[in-house]
Amino acid sequence: MTTVMLVDDSRTVLMSMSAILSKSGFDVVTASDGSDALAKLDAARPNIIISDLNMPTMDGLEFVREARKRPAVRFTPILMLTTESAQAKRAEAKAAGATGWLVKPVGPDELIAVIRQVVPGA
Amino acid sequence: MWNVARRSRGAGRPGLDAAGPGSAATGARAGSALEHAVPVLGLLGAQLGQVVQTTEDAAVEFLDEVKAVDAAAGNVATEADRLAMLTAEQSDELAEISAISRGSGEVIEQLVAFVLRRDQAVIDLVDEVRGLSDHLGSIQKISRATTTLALNAKIEASRAGEHGAGFQVVADEVRELSRQSDVAARDIGERIEQLALRLAEAMADHVGSDDGSGGSGRSEDVLTRRLEAVAQQQRALVERLDTFTGRVDGATRQLVVNAGTVHGLTTSMMAGLQFQDVTRQVVEHVVGTLDELGRQLRDVAAVLAGRGDVDGLGELEAAMDRIRDGYVMHRQRLTHEQATGGRVTADTGPAVELF
């Protein structure tokens, strides 16, 4: 089963996205910010990470940079799911090692399609 | 929220400055700062208005989806009821079908038993005939031998003259035996004919009409009629079962479709809750701005009261720029530009982008 790690400081987003992904057959692990996600990475071994950008303690960009230093997730797809849509921020995320950018709100079908696009066999 | 460091209060030695408390210059500066607060408040109002609009749109969309879910759930309930009714109806029908099947089975068992009995009777008759035929052959053989013997005895008796009178007696006795054998043989032949007649009758045995399915008459005809009746019943049963299966299948498929609709709607509703994250960030930005604005207004009040540094009021004048820098989404910038009459920036990419 494909494991998706959701990183977001919004409980609403974590709950709704978790429910959508679970209903579609994914195994879901959640984290409330970047540092929480880093702490859970080794145990979770996600096939894909979907992270918010603006979060307390450790934001999405820093999380991506740190995650890319971990051999276990060096090549794991990381999608940014954020309300931010500015091109400058996208460029920063791309440079940090993010795989893609999704602007909230994203539809369930769209989300699943993107996951299956970047995770073969998901 | 605002990253520009504020200056410490009182750094400008109030009262000794040309723009000291109560001076026209201080008043003008404070007034100017306050004037900058007005559009900030207007902008925050616009941002909150946008939140209200977003919330209302989301609520309306949510309600529409709830109504759709309610309708779909109603359809699911209707189909589930229909399926339950079908099952109940078909439970009775299946009991009837089962009874008919059992009846057909009994008829077939009766017919099979009849055929087996007749076959056994025929087999018995054939065995009996075969036994009689064997006896008949032996008797006929004896009869021919005794006839020959009697003839020879008579010839010898005539040759022997009066000394052959004994042979004559033997010959007569042998002839009599031969006659009796012949009679016995004929008798057996007649019995064989009778057995043949009985065999014919057994083959043409009549089947009674006790089960009422085929009437009475020649066994072959009755058997055929009964088997045809059974076959017809079986065909009718298959048709009824086909109809039942089709109705259940249709109801089940519709149930699956309606359940899928509910599934899709609830998933969409959950995705729609992302609006909360959007409005939360707008409200957080507004709250942060209000908090800073409050601090700036207290600075203005302090300056007017002679306790603050008039140079620190510049932060309020640059408030709009800092507010713009704090935005995290395109819709905030859009609202800002619309509220301030500025140009709408196009620094935004597609909703989904893979690098």
Interface residues (C-beta under 8 A of the other chain):
Chain A: D8 S10 T12 V13 M15 S16 M17 A19 I20 K23 L53 N54 T82 T83 E84 S85 A86 Q87 A88 R90 A93 K94 A98 T99 G100 W101 L102 V103 K104 P105 V106 G107 P108 E110 L111 V114 Q117 V118
Chain B: H263 T267 S268 M270 A271 G272 L273 Q274 F275 Q276 D277 V278 R280 Q281 V328 M329 H330 D347 T348 G349 P350 A351 V352 E353 L354 F355
